[in-house]
Amino acid sequence: MGTERAAVAGGWIALGLFGLALAGAQQLPFEPAHDSGQSITGAFEGWFGNADGSFRILVGYYNRNLKQEMDIPAGPNNRIEPGGPDRGQPTHFLPGRQWGVFTITAPKDFGEKRLTWTLVANGQTTTIPLNLNPLWELAPFADANGNTPPYIGFAETGPFVQGPGGQSISLSATMPEALGLTVWVADDAQTPGAGPAPRTPPVTLAWSKFRGPGAVMFANERPAVEKADFHAPPSARFSGKASTTATFSEPGEYVLRVVANDWSGDGGRGFQCCWSNAQVKVSVK
């Protein structure tokens, strides 16, 4: 009986000590976030198949700096191997977590091969693997509730493309004139969860610099999407368009990215659906 009581008492003491240790651990301070000086890490989001039997590897990144945007040209400090160093990755990095920014096409026979993306930022090196592990297969064109990504077009007659693979167009600009940028979007306007439809438009847009030698200034990085009627894809319940302008600090070859999110938000709230990418390649003279 005494042994049982001692065991019970010992159990309560251990539980109490565990609780104190847990409380102490919960009070340990985290390292504060930094405005600059931190690393940038690539983010392997997963992969999905193409109709022709090839694959798309979806990649984003995490810039641990709160304010520091960085330009890291493709090369020793920003390389994807083998086949690189340039595999179409960004060379301009925004602060924070950026979801599914670009894709890399892998051939049908890629199999168990892998790529690596190495970034050197503020003297700190990070490397991530990119592969076709079955555990990382994605469904970026429809979530479990049937929600699909917005469509993006660069003309009201299309073509309209949806999903993270996106499409691109080429434009030219002359300094110091501003370059007009207009996109047409359409969406199924499916509400996330069982709640009522949000008061915001079904599609939001965000423009950013993806590549280029100088700074890019947008009149509005997140232009409002206004409802517009045009011949949208049949599944769309909402259609609209949005416009902004971009100016460039120096001549050269640039790539601008525009991402369209539906009500599921940035990165699909971690479910890898439903957003769409598009790029504008600009030759600035």
DOZAPA-760238 format. One record per residue: residue number from 1; residue in three letters; x, y, z of N, C-alpha, C in turn. Coordinates in steps of 0.05 Angstrom, whole numbers, plus 5000, padded with zeros to 4 digits. Layout:
BEGIN
  resi  resn   nxx   nyy   nzz  caxx  cayy  cazz   cxx   cyy   czz
   NUM   ALA     X     Y     Z     X     Y     Z     X     Y     Z
...
# end
This chain:
BEGIN
  resi  resn   nxx   nyy   nzz  caxx  cayy  cazz   cxx   cyy   czz
     1   MET  5017  4976  5000  5000  5000  5000  5017  5025  5000
     2   GLY  5039  5024  5017  5057  5047  5018  5071  5051  4991
     3   THR  5078  5028  4979  5091  5030  4953  5073  5043  4932
     4   GLU  5047  5035  4933  5028  5046  4914  5025  5076  4918
     5   ARG  5023  5084  4944  5020  5112  4950  5045  5128  4941
     6   ALA  5069  5115  4946  5093  5128  4937  5094  5131  4907
     7   ALA  5085  5110  4893  5084  5112  4864  5065  5133  4855
     8   VAL  5041  5135  4867  5022  5155  4860  5033  5183  4866
     9   ALA  5045  5185  4890  5056  5211  4897  5079  5219  4878
    10   GLY  5096  5199  4872  5117  5204  4853  5107  5213  4826
    11   GLY  5084  5200  4818  5072  5207  4792  5062  5236  4792
    12   TRP  5049  5244  4814  5039  5271  4816  5062  5291  4816
    13   ILE  5084  5284  4830  5107  5302  4831  5119  5305  4803
    14   ALA  5122  5282  4789  5133  5283  4762  5115  5299  4744
    15   LEU  5089  5296  4747  5070  5311  4730  5072  5341  4737
    16   GLY  5075  5347  4763  5078  5375  4770  5103  5387  4760
    17   LEU  5125  5372  4762  5151  5382  4751  5149  5385  4721
    18   PHE  5135  5366  4707  5132  5369  4678  5116  5394  4671
    19   GLY  5095  5399  4688  5079  5423  4683  5095  5448  4687
    20   LEU  5112  5448  4708  5129  5472  4713  5149  5475  4690
    21   ALA  5160  5453  4681  5180  5454  4659  5166  5464  4634
    22   LEU  5142  5455  4629  5127  5463  4605  5121  5493  4607
    23   ALA  5112  5502  4631  5106  5530  4634  5131  5547  4630
    24   GLY  5154  5537  4641  5178  5552  4637  5186  5553  4608
    25   ALA  5182  5530  4594  5189  5529  4565  5172  5549  4549
    26   GLN  5146  5550  4557  5128  5568  4543  5136  5597  4547
    27   GLN  5150  5603  4569  5157  5630  4575  5185  5638  4563
    28   LEU  5199  5617  4552  5225  5623  4540  5221  5642  4516
    29   PRO  5236  5663  4515  5233  5683  4493  5242  5672  4466
    30   PHE  5227  5677  4445  5236  5671  4418  5255  5693  4409
    31   GLU  5273  5686  4390  5290  5706  4379  5273  5726  4363
    32   PRO  5276  5752  4368  5259  5771  4354  5264  5771  4324
    33   ALA  5243  5778  4310  5246  5780  4281  5264  5804  4274
    34   HIS  5278  5802  4251  5297  5822  4244  5288  5836  4218
    35   ASP  5293  5861  4216  5287  5876  4192  5305  5868  4169
    36   SER  5330  5861  4175  5350  5854  4154  5371  5836  4166
    37   GLY  5389  5827  4148  5411  5811  4157  5406  5781  4159
    38   GLN  5382  5771  4152  5375  5743  4155  5377  5728  4129
    39   SER  5373  5702  4130  5375  5685  4107  5350  5684  4091
    40   ILE  5352  5672  4067  5329  5667  4050  5330  5637  4043
    41   THR  5308  5623  4047  5307  5594  4042  5286  5588  4021
    42   GLY  5293  5572  4001  5273  5563  3982  5252  5545  3996
    43   ALA  5229  5543  3984  5207  5527  3995  5196  5508  3974
    44   PHE  5200  5482  3977  5190  5463  3959  5161  5458  3966
    45   GLU  5143  5467  3948  5114  5465  3953  5103  5437  3945
    46   GLY  5115  5425  3925  5106  5399  3915  5107  5398  3885
    47   TRP  5093  5380  3873  5094  5377  3843  5067  5367  3833
    48   PHE  5062  5371  3807  5038  5362  3794  5044  5355  3765
    49   GLY  5027  5339  3754  5032  5329  3727  5021  5347  3705
    50   ASN  5033  5346  3682  5023  5360  3658  5009  5340  3639
    51   ALA  4993  5351  3622  4978  5334  3603  4996  5318  3585
    52   ASP  5020  5328  3579  5038  5314  3561  5056  5293  3575
    53   GLY  5051  5289  3601  5066  5269  3615  5090  5280  3630
    54   SER  5097  5305  3625  5118  5317  3641  5107  5327  3667
    55   PHE  5124  5340  3683  5116  5349  3710  5124  5378  3715
    56   ARG  5110  5390  3734  5117  5417  3744  5124  5415  3773
    57   ILE  5148  5424  3780  5156  5426  3808  5150  5455  3817
    58   LEU  5134  5457  3838  5125  5483  3847  5142  5493  3870
    59   VAL  5152  5517  3868  5172  5527  3888  5165  5555  3897
    60   GLY  5168  5561  3922  5166  5588  3933  5191  5593  3950
    61   TYR  5189  5612  3968  5212  5618  3986  5203  5632  4011
    62   TYR  5222  5633  4030  5217  5647  4055  5240  5666  4061
    63   ASN  5235  5691  4058  5255  5712  4065  5250  5720  4094
    64   ARG  5269  5713  4111  5266  5717  4140  5268  5746  4149
    65   ASN  5274  5764  4130  5276  5792  4136  5249  5805  4134
    66   LEU  5243  5822  4154  5217  5836  4154  5216  5858  4133
    67   LYS  5238  5871  4128  5238  5894  4110  5257  5892  4086
    68   GLN  5278  5876  4089  5299  5875  4069  5291  5859  4044
    69   GLU  5287  5873  4022  5284  5860  3996  5312  5857  3984
    70   MET  5316  5835  3971  5343  5829  3961  5343  5821  3932
    71   ASP  5364  5829  3918  5368  5820  3891  5392  5802  3891
    72   ILE  5388  5777  3882  5409  5757  3880  5409  5745  3852
    73   PRO  5427  5754  3835  5427  5744  3807  5431  5714  3806
    74   ALA  5420  5702  3785  5425  5673  3780  5454  5669  3776
    75   GLY  5465  5650  3792  5494  5646  3791  5502  5631  3816
    76   PRO  5527  5635  3825  5537  5620  3849  5519  5624  3874
    77   ASN  5507  5647  3877  5491  5652  3901  5462  5647  3898
    78   ASN  5453  5639  3874  5425  5634  3868  5425  5613  3846
    79   ARG  5427  5588  3853  5431  5568  3832  5413  5543  3837
    80   ILE  5403  5533  3815  5388  5508  3815  5404  5488  3798
    81   GLU  5410  5465  3810  5427  5446  3797  5415  5418  3799
    82   PRO  5420  5400  3779  5436  5405  3755  5419  5420  3734
    83   GLY  5432  5428  3713  5418  5442  3691  5418  5472  3694
    84   GLY  5428  5482  3716  5427  5511  3720  5454  5525  3714
    85   PRO  5459  5546  3728  5446  5555  3752  5418  5568  3748
    86   ASP  5412  5576  3723  5387  5590  3718  5366  5571  3709
    87   ARG  5345  5567  3725  5322  5550  3718  5297  5566  3720
    88   GLY  5298  5593  3716  5275  5609  3717  5266  5619  3744
    89   GLN  5283  5616  3764  5277  5624  3791  5277  5655  3794
    90   PRO  5265  5665  3815  5267  5694  3819  5295  5703  3826
    91   THR  5301  5728  3819  5326  5740  3828  5321  5763  3847
    92   HIS  5295  5770  3850  5287  5791  3869  5269  5778  3890
    93   PHE  5276  5783  3915  5262  5768  3937  5248  5788  3956
    94   LEU  5222  5785  3958  5206  5801  3976  5208  5791  4004
    95   PRO  5202  5807  4024  5203  5797  4052  5181  5777  4057
    96   GLY  5186  5759  4076  5165  5741  4085  5163  5716  4068
    97   ARG  5141  5701  4073  5135  5676  4059  5121  5682  4033
    98   GLN  5133  5672  4011  5121  5676  3985  5114  5648  3974
    99   TRP  5088  5643  3970  5079  5616  3963  5080  5612  3932
   100   GLY  5089  5588  3924  5086  5578  3897  5092  5599  3876
   101   VAL  5117  5610  3877  5123  5633  3860  5129  5625  3831
   102   PHE  5141  5602  3827  5148  5593  3800  5148  5563  3799
   103   THR  5150  5553  3774  5151  5524  3770  5175  5517  3753
   104   ILE  5185  5493  3756  5206  5482  3740  5195  5457  3726
   105   THR  5198  5456  3700  5187  5433  3685  5207  5410  3686
   106   ALA  5198  5386  3694  5214  5362  3695  5204  5343  3673
   107   PRO  5222  5330  3659  5214  5312  3637  5200  5287  3647
   108   LYS  5188  5272  3628  5173  5248  3635  5190  5227  3650
   109   ASP  5216  5226  3642  5233  5206  3654  5249  5216  3678
   110   PHE  5239  5237  3691  5254  5249  3713  5257  5228  3736
   111   GLY  5237  5212  3741  5239  5190  3760  5247  5199  3788
   112   GLU  5267  5186  3799  5277  5191  3826  5300  5211  3826
   113   LYS  5304  5225  3804  5325  5246  3804  5316  5269  3822
   114   ARG  5334  5287  3828  5327  5310  3844  5343  5334  3835
   115   LEU  5332  5357  3841  5346  5383  3837  5351  5394  3865
   116   THR  5369  5414  3866  5373  5429  3891  5374  5459  3884
   117   TRP  5362  5474  3902  5363  5504  3900  5379  5515  3923
   118   THR  5401  5528  3916  5418  5540  3936  5417  5570  3935
   119   LEU  5413  5583  3958  5412  5612  3960  5432  5621  3981
   120   VAL  5447  5642  3974  5466  5654  3993  5456  5683  3997
   121   ALA  5447  5689  4021  5437  5716  4027  5448  5725  4054
   122   ASN  5459  5749  4054  5471  5760  4078  5492  5741  4090
   123   GLY  5507  5728  4072  5528  5710  4081  5519  5683  4091
   124   GLN  5493  5677  4089  5483  5652  4100  5472  5635  4076
   125   THR  5481  5610  4076  5475  5592  4054  5453  5572  4062
   126   THR  5433  5569  4045  5412  5548  4049  5409  5533  4023
   127   THR  5403  5507  4025  5399  5490  4002  5375  5472  4008
   128   ILE  5357  5470  3988  5334  5452  3991  5333  5432  3968
   129   PRO  5322  5408  3972  5319  5389  3950  5292  5393  3936
   130   LEU  5291  5386  3911  5266  5387  3895  5264  5361  3880
   131   ASN  5242  5347  3884  5239  5320  3872  5210  5314  3866
   132   LEU  5205  5289  3858  5178  5279  3852  5169  5258  3872
   133   ASN  5176  5261  3896  5167  5243  3917  5137  5242  3917
   134   PRO  5125  5218  3915  5095  5215  3914  5081  5229  3937
   135   LEU  5094  5232  3960  5082  5245  3983  5077  5274  3978
   136   TRP  5090  5286  3958  5088  5315  3953  5072  5321  3928
   137   GLU  5056  5302  3919  5040  5308  3895  5017  5327  3903
   138   LEU  5013  5347  3886  4993  5368  3892  4969  5366  3873
   139   ALA  4948  5380  3881  4925  5384  3863  4919  5414  3863
   140   PRO  4935  5430  3849  4933  5459  3850  4910  5470  3834
   141   PHE  4895  5453  3820  4873  5464  3803  4845  5459  3815
   142   ALA  4844  5446  3839  4819  5442  3853  4825  5433  3881
   143   ASP  4812  5445  3901  4816  5435  3928  4795  5415  3935
   144   ALA  4794  5406  3960  4776  5384  3968  4747  5392  3965
   145   ASN  4741  5418  3965  4714  5428  3963  4706  5435  3934
   146   GLY  4724  5430  3915  4718  5436  3888  4725  5465  3880
   147   ASN  4736  5480  3897  4744  5508  3891  4767  5507  3871
   148   THR  4767  5525  3851  4787  5526  3831  4801  5553  3830
   149   PRO  4825  5555  3819  4840  5581  3819  4827  5601  3800
   150   PRO  4832  5626  3804  4823  5647  3785  4837  5643  3757
   151   TYR  4823  5653  3737  4835  5655  3710  4848  5683  3707
   152   ILE  4870  5684  3693  4883  5709  3686  4887  5711  3656
   153   GLY  4880  5734  3645  4885  5740  3617  4896  5768  3613
   154   PHE  4912  5772  3592  4923  5798  3587  4907  5814  3566
   155   ALA  4884  5803  3558  4865  5816  3541  4837  5805  3548
   156   GLU  4817  5821  3542  4790  5812  3550  4780  5789  3533
   157   THR  4795  5784  3511  4788  5760  3494  4805  5736  3501
   158   GLY  4823  5739  3522  4840  5717  3530  4866  5716  3514
   159   PRO  4880  5694  3514  4873  5669  3528  4874  5672  3558
   160   PHE  4857  5655  3572  4856  5655  3601  4869  5630  3611
   161   VAL  4886  5633  3631  4901  5610  3642  4898  5611  3672
   162   GLN  4895  5588  3684  4893  5587  3714  4915  5569  3725
   163   GLY  4921  5572  3750  4940  5555  3764  4967  5568  3766
   164   PRO  4985  5555  3782  5011  5567  3788  5030  5566  3765
   165   GLY  5025  5549  3744  5043  5549  3721  5042  5574  3705
   166   GLY  5018  5586  3703  5014  5612  3691  5020  5615  3662
   167   GLN  5021  5640  3653  5028  5646  3625  5044  5672  3626
   168   SER  5055  5680  3603  5071  5704  3602  5066  5719  3576
   169   ILE  5071  5745  3577  5072  5761  3552  5097  5778  3553
   170   SER  5104  5789  3530  5127  5807  3528  5119  5835  3519
   171   LEU  5129  5855  3533  5123  5883  3527  5149  5898  3526
   172   SER  5148  5923  3517  5171  5941  3517  5163  5967  3529
   173   ALA  5183  5981  3541  5178  6006  3554  5202  6024  3549
   174   THR  5197  6050  3550  5218  6070  3546  5219  6088  3571
   175   MET  5242  6091  3583  5245  6108  3606  5243  6138  3597
   176   PRO  5231  6155  3614  5220  6149  3641  5190  6145  3640
   177   GLU  5179  6138  3617  5150  6134  3615  5140  6110  3630
   178   ALA  5116  6112  3641  5104  6090  3656  5092  6070  3637
   179   LEU  5095  6045  3644  5083  6023  3628  5056  6015  3639
   180   GLY  5036  6016  3623  5009  6008  3632  5007  5978  3633
   181   LEU  4994  5968  3655  4990  5940  3659  4961  5935  3666
   182   THR  4948  5919  3650  4920  5912  3655  4916  5882  3652
   183   VAL  4902  5870  3671  4895  5842  3669  4865  5838  3673
   184   TRP  4855  5817  3660  4827  5809  3663  4827  5783  3679
   185   VAL  4809  5781  3697  4807  5757  3715  4779  5747  3716
   186   ALA  4777  5721  3722  4751  5709  3725  4753  5687  3746
   187   ASP  4732  5681  3761  4733  5662  3783  4706  5649  3788
   188   ASP  4707  5625  3800  4682  5612  3806  4668  5623  3831
   189   ALA  4682  5641  3845  4670  5655  3868  4659  5636  3889
   190   GLN  4674  5615  3894  4666  5596  3914  4676  5605  3941
   191   THR  4658  5605  3961  4666  5615  3987  4681  5594  4002
   192   PRO  4702  5602  4018  4717  5583  4034  4700  5574  4058
   193   GLY  4698  5548  4063  4682  5539  4086  4652  5542  4081
   194   ALA  4638  5541  4104  4608  5542  4102  4597  5569  4108
   195   GLY  4614  5589  4113  4604  5615  4120  4594  5631  4097
   196   PRO  4584  5655  4102  4575  5673  4080  4598  5683  4063
   197   ALA  4592  5693  4040  4612  5703  4022  4625  5728  4034
   198   PRO  4652  5730  4033  4665  5754  4043  4656  5779  4029
   199   ARG  4661  5802  4041  4653  5827  4029  4673  5837  4008
   200   THR  4697  5825  4008  4717  5833  3988  4711  5820  3961
   201   PRO  4723  5831  3939  4719  5819  3913  4729  5790  3913
   202   PRO  4718  5773  3896  4727  5745  3895  4756  5741  3887
   203   VAL  4768  5761  3874  4796  5759  3865  4811  5783  3874
   204   THR  4835  5779  3884  4853  5801  3891  4879  5796  3875
   205   LEU  4892  5818  3868  4917  5817  3852  4940  5830  3867
   206   ALA  4964  5820  3862  4988  5832  3873  5010  5831  3852
   207   TRP  5022  5855  3846  5044  5857  3827  5070  5859  3843
   208   SER  5092  5848  3831  5118  5851  3843  5139  5847  3822
   209   LYS  5163  5856  3828  5186  5851  3811  5195  5822  3816
   210   PHE  5200  5808  3794  5210  5780  3795  5240  5779  3788
   211   ARG  5247  5795  3768  5275  5797  3759  5280  5825  3747
   212   GLY  5305  5832  3746  5311  5857  3732  5334  5872  3746
   213   PRO  5348  5889  3730  5372  5902  3740  5367  5926  3759
   214   GLY  5344  5938  3758  5338  5962  3774  5313  5959  3790
   215   ALA  5305  5981  3802  5281  5982  3818  5256  5985  3800
   216   VAL  5234  5974  3809  5208  5977  3795  5188  5989  3814
   217   MET  5176  6011  3805  5157  6025  3822  5129  6021  3809
   218   PHE  5110  6010  3824  5083  6006  3815  5066  6029  3826
   219   ALA  5048  6040  3809  5030  6060  3819  5012  6048  3841
   220   ASN  5005  6023  3838  4990  6009  3858  4997  5979  3856
   221   GLU  5011  5968  3876  5019  5940  3875  4996  5921  3877
   222   ARG  4974  5931  3889  4950  5915  3893  4926  5930  3882
   223   PRO  4924  5933  3856  4902  5948  3845  4875  5934  3849
   224   ALA  4854  5950  3854  4828  5939  3859  4817  5925  3833
   225   VAL  4805  5902  3837  4792  5888  3815  4764  5898  3812
   226   GLU  4757  5911  3790  4730  5921  3786  4715  5902  3768
   227   LYS  4690  5898  3775  4673  5880  3759  4671  5889  3730
   228   ALA  4674  5870  3712  4673  5876  3683  4662  5853  3669
   229   ASP  4646  5858  3649  4633  5837  3633  4649  5832  3608
   230   PHE  4657  5807  3604  4670  5799  3579  4666  5769  3577
   231   HIS  4676  5758  3555  4672  5729  3549  4691  5713  3566
   232   ALA  4683  5707  3591  4700  5693  3610  4696  5663  3607
   233   PRO  4714  5647  3619  4710  5618  3618  4683  5610  3630
   234   PRO  4671  5589  3620  4644  5582  3628  4640  5577  3658
   235   SER  4660  5568  3672  4657  5562  3701  4656  5587  3718
   236   ALA  4662  5610  3706  4665  5635  3722  4638  5646  3730
   237   ARG  4636  5654  3755  4613  5669  3765  4619  5698  3770
   238   PHE  4645  5705  3769  4654  5732  3772  4675  5738  3751
   239   SER  4673  5762  3739  4694  5771  3720  4700  5800  3726
   240   GLY  4725  5807  3722  4733  5835  3728  4760  5841  3715
   241   LYS  4768  5866  3719  4794  5874  3709  4807  5894  3728
   242   ALA  4833  5896  3726  4848  5915  3743  4872  5926  3728
   243   SER  4878  5951  3734  4900  5965  3719  4918  5979  3739
   244   THR  4944  5980  3731  4963  5996  3745  4985  6004  3725
   245   THR  5006  6017  3734  5028  6024  3717  5054  6017  3732
   246   ALA  5076  6014  3717  5102  6008  3728  5122  6027  3715
   247   THR  5140  6037  3731  5163  6053  3721  5189  6039  3730
   248   PHE  5210  6044  3715  5235  6029  3719  5258  6049  3724
   249   SER  5276  6042  3742  5298  6060  3749  5321  6060  3730
   250   GLU  5323  6038  3714  5345  6036  3694  5337  6017  3672
   251   PRO  5349  6019  3649  5342  6002  3627  5352  5973  3632
   252   GLY  5340  5955  3616  5348  5927  3618  5324  5908  3614
   253   GLU  5329  5883  3620  5308  5863  3617  5296  5856  3644
   254   TYR  5270  5858  3646  5256  5854  3671  5235  5832  3668
   255   VAL  5228  5820  3690  5204  5802  3691  5188  5812  3715
   256   LEU  5162  5817  3710  5143  5824  3731  5125  5801  3736
   257   ARG  5118  5797  3761  5099  5775  3768  5073  5787  3778
   258   VAL  5051  5776  3769  5025  5782  3780  5012  5756  3790
   259   VAL  5003  5757  3815  4990  5733  3826  4961  5740  3832
   260   ALA  4943  5722  3825  4914  5726  3830  4906  5706  3851
   261   ASN  4895  5715  3873  4885  5698  3895  4855  5700  3896
   262   ASP  4842  5678  3902  4813  5679  3907  4809  5681  3937
   263   TRP  4785  5676  3946  4778  5680  3974  4794  5662  3993
   264   SER  4807  5641  3982  4823  5623  4000  4849  5637  4009
   265   GLY  4857  5659  3996  4879  5675  4006  4906  5665  3996
   266   ASP  4927  5679  4006  4955  5673  3998  4962  5644  4005
   267   GLY  4972  5630  3984  4980  5603  3988  4958  5584  3994
   268   GLY  4933  5593  3988  4910  5575  3993  4907  5567  4022
   269   ARG  4917  5585  4040  4917  5579  4069  4932  5553  4075
   270   GLY  4953  5549  4059  4970  5525  4064  4962  5500  4050
   271   PHE  4940  5501  4034  4930  5477  4020  4939  5475  3991
   272   GLN  4957  5493  3982  4969  5493  3956  4948  5496  3933
   273   CYS  4926  5508  3939  4906  5515  3919  4889  5537  3933
   274   CYS  4882  5559  3922  4878  5562  3893  4887  5590  3885
   275   TRP  4910  5592  3871  4919  5617  3861  4931  5613  3834
   276   SER  4935  5635  3819  4945  5634  3792  4968  5655  3789
   277   ASN  4989  5647  3775  5011  5664  3769  5011  5673  3740
   278   ALA  5022  5696  3734  5028  5704  3707  5052  5723  3708
   279   GLN  5066  5724  3685  5089  5741  3683  5088  5760  3659
   280   VAL  5100  5783  3663  5103  5802  3641  5133  5807  3638
   281   LYS  5144  5800  3615  5172  5805  3608  5174  5832  3595
   282   VAL  5190  5850  3606  5191  5877  3597  5220  5884  3588
   283   SER  5223  5893  3564  5249  5903  3554  5248  5934  3556
   284   VAL  5264  5945  3574  5263  5973  3580  5287  5987  3567
   285   LYS  5281  6008  3551  5301  6023  3537  5303  6052  3548
# end
